[in-house]
Amino acid sequence: MASRKPTVQYIHMKECCTISLPKAPRKSYTVEEAVETIGFGRFHVLLVIIMGSTSVAEAMEIMLLAVISPVIRCEWRLEEWQVAMVTTMVFLGFMSCSWVWGYLADRYGRWKILLLVTVWSSYYSGVTSFAHTYGWFVFLRSMVGCGVAGHSQGFILMTEFMPSKYRGRILPLGQIFWLLGSTIEILLAYLIIPTLGWRWLVRISTIPSIILLVLFKCIPESARYNVSEGNSQLAKKTLNHIAKMNHSCLPPGTLTEFETPKRGRLFDLIDAEYRRTTLQSWFIWLGTAFAYYGLVLTSSELLEDNPVCGDGGSSTAAVNTLETCHCKMFESADYQTMVISTLGEFLFVPFSPFVIETLGRRRSLALTMGASGVFFLFLNFCSSRGVLTALLFVLRALVAANFTIIYIYTAEVYPTTIRSLGLGCCSSMARIGAMIAPFVAQVLMGTWPVTALCFFSAMCIICSVLAFTLPIETKGRAMQEIHPSTSSI
């Protein structure tokens, strides 16, 4: 029987056409959405501690001027205008470089500029301790002012990494670091100047800045800046690192990429979109610094010899000798008064997050500015030392709150592409107010005290009106990534 051959069947399929199924849209997310999804966690605690410590270093350098003024006056036999010139030159350096550091930070990154200015200020502060002439001392302290002007980049980094609902709650607490630095400097002066001298005080005051140089490596560059530069891979790596530290995760999808060739342009601050905001903010910053530093200087004048209750001090001026004029050193009571006055800034700290989040940035600033103006008027009434101390205590809290709120508002209102430049220019305007303050608080106060106090009051009230009429409210508003004029590029 013949074997049966197996049947082989062939199936031929001819491809006639190709059918393409629609692909699902690719998900993407922005840095703002990533920051909101990650939330607040361990990374942000570390961020607040390290970046907040830049305020400690800055406050110590500024307060240093107040505590060593009597010593250098005695050592170099300085007149009052020469002592005031030290403060003026420091703020001149501050004003000259604030916008420069802001411009460079928008161009080359916040972290790099913060590292550079910390090295700069530490170096020149340390060298100041070896100055043997008044001229060199003034020059070196002005160079310190140039460096300290860039410390605001630490606040920018905090703002850009902070979720929106926590910015109004956490950022006001940064005022604690400034108060801590001021208090530490006063206590160090009390302990070191009578024993080791002012030069060792200057050297020891640079230690916080040196420690910060080591800690900065724990904080990455701003992811918002990296995206604006077109480096989305590095931005995503940074966001992954933050999410891992916070035991969180990123949104699904890919990070939105965009790059704008126009970053950090001064004219962007005064174009149609931000012109009114910028101009009003500049004046508010000027008035804020004028009131704050004016109060610091006025407090010592009122507590030492209240000109409101006297005859202007003409009798005491006639009996001043060269010795008492040049060598009046701080005593224990003076240091205690400085500490009490500084601690007044803590008064508003527990309430500031609630007020800022409830009323918003504009109305909160208008409220504290208006209250500052009213309390400056109260100083025109002759009162006991206890009442005067209480008034100064409350007023110190109000003028400090003004600084806190305007810092937050300015960092939130500008887009990433001009945020550092915007804050830097505002800070420069503030130093103009700080430079004017000594002439009102020390010169005009001695002859026309009522006029001087009314000048401070009027400035605060004007700033209150400007704050209330600011065109943009940033409460609950997402931080803008790019300038509207470059969004189509």
C-alpha positions in Angstrom: 0.0 0.0 0.0 1.5 3.2 -1.1 2.2 5.8 1.5 0.0 8.9 1.4 1.9 12.1 0.9 1.1 14.9 3.3 -0.8 17.8 1.9 0.9 21.1 2.2 -1.3 24.2 2.2 0.0 27.7 1.5 -1.6 30.8 2.6 -0.5 33.9 0.8 -1.3 37.3 2.4 -0.8 40.4 0.5 -0.5 43.7 2.3 -2.8 46.1 0.6 -2.6 49.0 2.9 -1.3 50.1 6.3 -3.8 51.2 8.9 -2.4 53.5 11.6 -4.2 53.8 14.8 -4.3 57.1 16.6 -1.8 57.4 19.4 -2.8 58.6 22.8 -1.6 62.1 23.5 1.7 62.2 25.3 1.3 63.6 28.8 3.5 66.4 30.0 3.9 68.5 33.1 5.5 71.8 34.0 7.9 72.5 36.9 5.1 74.3 38.7 3.0 71.1 38.5 5.9 69.0 39.6 6.6 71.2 42.6 2.9 71.1 43.6 2.8 67.3 43.2 5.9 66.6 45.2 4.7 68.8 48.1 6.4 70.0 51.2 8.9 67.6 52.9 12.4 66.9 54.1 14.1 68.6 51.2 12.2 71.9 51.9 13.2 71.8 55.6 16.8 71.5 54.6 16.3 74.2 51.9 14.8 76.6 54.5 17.6 76.0 57.0 20.5 76.4 54.5 19.1 79.3 52.4 17.6 80.9 55.5 21.1 80.9 57.0 22.2 83.3 54.3 20.0 85.8 56.1 22.0 85.1 59.3 25.2 85.9 57.6 23.8 89.1 56.0 22.2 90.3 59.3 25.5 89.8 61.1 27.4 91.9 58.5 24.8 94.7 58.7 24.5 94.7 62.5 28.3 94.7 62.7 28.3 98.3 61.6 26.1 99.3 64.5 28.1 97.6 67.2 31.6 98.6 66.1 30.8 102.2 65.3 31.7 103.5 68.8 35.0 101.6 68.7 36.3 102.9 65.3 35.1 106.4 66.3 37.4 106.2 69.3 40.3 104.5 67.5 40.5 106.8 64.6 39.0 109.9 66.3 36.2 110.2 63.8 33.5 112.8 63.5 29.8 111.8 63.3 29.6 112.3 59.6 32.6 110.0 59.1 30.9 107.3 61.1 27.8 107.7 59.1 29.8 107.5 55.9 30.7 103.9 56.7 27.1 102.8 56.6 26.4 105.0 53.6 29.2 103.4 51.6 28.2 99.9 52.5 24.7 100.5 51.2 26.1 102.3 48.2 27.9 99.0 47.4 24.8 97.1 48.1 22.7 99.4 45.8 25.3 99.3 43.0 25.6 95.5 42.8 22.1 94.2 43.7 20.8 94.5 40.2 24.1 93.2 38.7 23.8 90.0 40.7 20.2 89.7 39.8 21.0 90.1 36.1 23.8 87.5 36.3 21.6 85.1 38.3 18.9 85.2 35.5 21.7 84.6 33.0 23.9 82.0 34.7 21.9 80.5 37.5 20.9 81.4 41.1 23.2 78.8 42.8 26.4 79.9 41.1 25.8 83.6 41.9 25.0 82.7 45.5 28.2 80.8 45.9 30.2 83.6 44.3 28.8 86.4 46.5 29.3 84.3 49.6 33.0 83.8 48.8 33.2 87.5 47.9 31.6 88.8 51.1 33.5 86.4 53.3 36.9 87.4 51.8 36.4 91.1 52.1 34.9 90.9 55.5 37.9 88.9 56.8 40.3 91.4 55.2 38.5 94.3 56.9 39.9 93.1 60.2 43.4 94.0 59.0 42.5 97.6 58.0 44.7 100.1 59.8 43.3 103.3 58.3 39.8 104.7 58.1 40.0 105.0 54.3 40.8 101.3 53.9 38.1 100.3 56.3 35.4 102.2 54.4 36.6 100.8 51.1 36.6 97.2 52.3 33.2 97.4 54.0 31.8 98.8 50.8 33.1 95.7 49.0 31.4 93.6 51.6 28.2 95.4 50.8 28.7 94.6 47.1 28.9 90.9 48.0 26.1 90.8 50.6 23.8 92.3 47.9 23.7 88.9 46.2 22.4 87.0 49.2 18.9 87.5 48.1 19.4 84.7 45.6 19.0 82.3 48.5 15.4 83.7 48.9 14.8 83.2 45.2 15.9 79.5 45.4 13.5 79.0 48.4 10.6 80.6 46.5 11.2 78.7 43.3 11.2 75.3 45.1 8.3 76.0 47.5 4.8 74.8 46.7 2.3 77.6 46.3 0.2 76.9 49.4 3.3 76.8 51.6 5.0 80.0 50.3 2.8 82.3 52.5 3.2 80.0 55.5 6.9 79.2 55.4 8.7 82.1 53.7 7.7 84.6 56.4 9.4 82.4 59.0 12.7 83.3 57.2 12.6 86.5 59.2 13.6 84.4 62.2 17.0 83.8 60.6 17.6 87.6 60.2 16.7 88.2 63.8 18.9 85.3 64.9 21.9 86.8 63.0 21.2 90.3 64.5 20.9 88.9 68.0 24.0 86.8 67.7 26.1 89.7 66.5 25.0 91.9 69.4 25.9 89.2 71.9 29.2 88.5 70.2 30.0 92.2 70.4 29.2 92.3 74.1 31.6 89.4 74.8 34.4 90.0 72.3 34.9 93.8 71.9 35.8 94.5 75.6 38.3 91.5 75.6 39.7 90.7 72.1 38.7 93.9 70.3 36.7 94.7 67.2 39.1 93.0 64.8 38.4 89.6 66.2 34.7 90.3 66.2 34.9 90.9 62.4 36.9 87.6 61.9 34.5 85.5 64.0 31.5 87.1 62.2 32.7 85.5 58.9 32.4 82.0 60.3 28.7 81.5 59.3 29.5 82.4 55.7 32.4 79.9 55.6 30.1 77.2 56.9 27.6 78.0 54.2 30.1 77.4 51.5 30.2 73.8 52.6 26.4 73.4 52.9 25.5 74.9 49.6 26.4 71.7 47.8 23.4 70.1 49.5 21.0 72.4 47.5 20.7 72.0 43.7 20.3 74.7 41.1 16.7 75.9 40.5 14.7 73.6 38.3 12.8 76.5 37.0 16.0 78.2 35.9 17.3 75.0 34.2 14.0 74.6 32.2 14.1 78.3 31.1 17.7 77.6 29.9 16.5 74.6 27.9 18.2 72.0 30.2 15.1 69.9 31.0 17.1 66.8 31.7 19.0 68.4 34.6 15.7 69.9 35.8 14.0 66.5 35.9 17.0 65.0 37.7 16.7 67.7 40.3 13.0 67.2 40.7 13.5 63.4 41.0 16.0 64.0 43.8 13.5 66.2 45.6 10.7 63.7 45.2 13.0 60.9 46.5 13.9 63.0 49.6 10.2 63.8 50.2 9.1 60.2 49.7 6.9 61.4 46.8 6.8 61.1 43.1 6.6 63.2 39.9 3.5 63.6 37.8 3.2 61.1 34.9 4.6 62.1 31.6 7.5 64.2 30.5 8.8 67.6 31.7 7.7 70.4 29.4 10.6 71.9 27.6 11.0 75.5 26.5 13.9 77.8 26.0 13.9 81.6 25.6 16.9 83.5 24.3 15.7 86.6 26.1 16.5 86.4 29.8 17.3 89.0 32.4 16.6 92.1 30.3 16.1 95.3 32.3 13.6 96.6 29.8 11.3 93.6 30.5 10.7 95.1 34.0 9.2 98.3 32.6 7.2 97.0 29.6 3.5 97.2 29.4 2.9 94.0 31.4 4.9 94.9 34.5 5.6 98.7 34.3 3.1 99.8 36.9 4.0 96.8 39.2 7.7 97.6 38.9 7.5 101.3 39.5 5.2 101.0 42.5 7.3 98.2 43.9 10.5 100.3 43.6 9.0 103.1 45.7 7.6 100.6 48.2 11.0 99.0 48.6 12.7 102.4 49.0 10.1 103.4 51.7 10.4 100.0 53.4 14.2 100.3 53.9 13.9 103.9 54.8 11.5 103.2 57.6 13.4 100.0 58.8 16.9 101.4 59.0 15.5 104.8 60.0 13.8 103.2 63.0 17.0 101.3 64.0 18.9 104.6 64.1 16.1 106.6 65.6 15.6 104.1 68.5 19.1 104.7 69.8 18.5 108.5 69.6 15.2 108.4 71.4 16.4 106.0 74.1 19.6 107.8 74.8 18.3 111.3 74.9 14.8 111.7 73.7 14.8 115.0 71.7 11.0 115.1 71.6 10.9 115.7 75.4 13.9 118.1 75.6 15.2 121.3 74.1 16.9 119.7 71.1 20.1 119.0 73.0 21.7 122.4 72.6 22.9 122.5 76.2 24.6 119.2 75.9 26.3 120.1 72.7 28.0 123.1 74.3 29.6 121.0 77.0 30.8 118.1 74.8 34.5 117.6 75.0 36.7 115.9 72.5 37.0 112.9 74.7 33.3 112.3 75.2 32.6 113.0 71.6 35.0 110.5 70.2 35.2 107.8 72.8 31.8 107.1 74.1 31.7 103.2 74.2 28.7 101.0 74.5 27.9 99.8 78.0 25.9 96.8 79.1 22.6 98.7 79.2 23.2 99.8 75.5 23.6 96.2 74.4 20.5 95.1 76.4 18.5 97.9 74.7 19.7 96.7 71.3 18.7 93.1 72.0 15.3 94.1 73.3 14.6 96.3 70.3 15.7 93.5 67.9 13.5 91.0 69.7 10.6 93.2 68.8 10.8 91.8 65.3 9.7 88.4 66.6 6.4 89.9 67.6 4.8 89.6 64.1 6.4 86.3 63.1 3.8 83.9 64.6 1.0 85.9 63.0 2.5 86.8 59.6 1.6 83.5 57.8 -2.0 83.8 58.9 -2.3 87.5 57.9 -0.5 87.0 54.6 -2.6 84.0 53.6 -5.9 85.5 54.7 -5.6 89.0 53.4 -3.2 88.4 50.5 0.1 90.1 49.8 -1.2 93.5 48.8 -3.6 94.2 51.6 -1.3 92.7 54.2 1.5 95.1 53.1 -0.9 98.0 53.0 -2.0 97.2 56.6 1.5 96.9 58.1 2.7 99.9 56.2 -0.3 102.0 57.4 0.2 100.9 61.0 3.9 101.8 60.8 3.0 105.3 59.8 0.6 105.7 62.7 3.1 104.4 65.2 5.8 106.8 63.9 3.3 109.6 64.7 2.8 108.3 68.3 6.6 108.8 68.8 6.0 112.5 68.6 4.3 112.5 72.0 6.7 112.8 75.0 6.3 109.6 77.1 8.0 107.6 79.8 10.9 105.2 78.9 8.6 102.2 79.4 6.0 103.5 77.0 8.6 104.6 74.5 10.2 101.1 74.6 6.8 99.5 74.1 6.1 101.7 71.1 9.5 101.0 69.6 9.0 97.3 70.2 5.7 97.2 68.2 7.0 99.5 65.5 10.1 97.3 65.0 7.8 94.3 64.5 5.7 96.3 61.9 8.7 97.6 59.8 10.2 94.1 59.8 6.9 92.7 58.6 6.9 95.2 55.7 10.2 93.7 54.5 9.0 90.1 54.8 5.8 90.7 52.8 7.4 92.8 50.0 10.2 90.1 49.6 7.5 87.4 49.1 5.4 89.6 46.7 8.4 90.5 44.5 9.7 87.0 44.2 6.2 85.8 43.2 5.1 88.5 40.8 7.9 88.2 38.2 8.4 85.3 35.9 11.5 83.0 36.1 13.2 84.8 33.2 13.4 88.1 35.1 12.7 87.1 38.7 16.3 87.6 40.1 16.7 90.8 38.1 13.4 92.1 39.4 14.3 91.4 43.0 17.8 92.8 42.5 16.5 96.1 41.1 14.0 96.4 44.0 16.8 95.7 46.5 18.9 98.4 44.9 16.1 100.9 45.4 15.8 99.8 49.0 19.4 100.8 49.6 18.7 104.3 48.4 16.2 104.5 51.2 18.7 103.0 53.6 21.3 105.7 52.5 18.8 108.5 53.1 17.7 107.2 56.5 20.8 108.2 58.5 20.5 111.9 57.5 16.9 112.0 58.7 17.3 109.8 61.8 20.6 111.3 63.0 21.0 114.8 61.5 17.4 116.1 61.2 16.3 114.2 64.3 18.7 116.2 66.5 17.3 119.6 65.4 13.8 119.0 64.2 12.6 115.7 65.8 8.9 116.2 65.0 9.7 116.9 61.4 11.9 113.8 61.1 9.3 111.4 62.7 6.5 112.9 60.5 8.8 112.3 57.4 9.0 108.6 58.3 5.3 108.5 58.9 4.4 110.1 55.6 6.7 107.7 53.7 5.0 104.7 55.3 1.5 106.0 54.5 2.3 106.7 50.9 3.8 103.2 50.6 0.6 101.8 52.2 -1.5 103.4 49.4 0.8 102.1 46.7 0.7 98.6 48.2 -3.1 98.6 48.2 -3.2 99.6 44.5 -0.6 97.2 43.2 -2.1 95.7 40.0 -1.3 92.0 40.6 -2.2 89.9 43.7 0.1 86.8 44.0 -1.8 84.9 46.7 -2.6 81.4 45.3 -1.1 82.4 41.9 1.1 80.0 40.1 4.6 81.3 39.6 5.1 82.4 36.0 7.8 80.6 34.1 8.4 82.9 31.1 7.7 86.5 30.2 4.5 86.9 28.1 6.4 88.7 25.4 8.7 85.7 24.9 6.1 83.0 25.1 5.9 82.8 21.4 9.5 82.5 20.8 
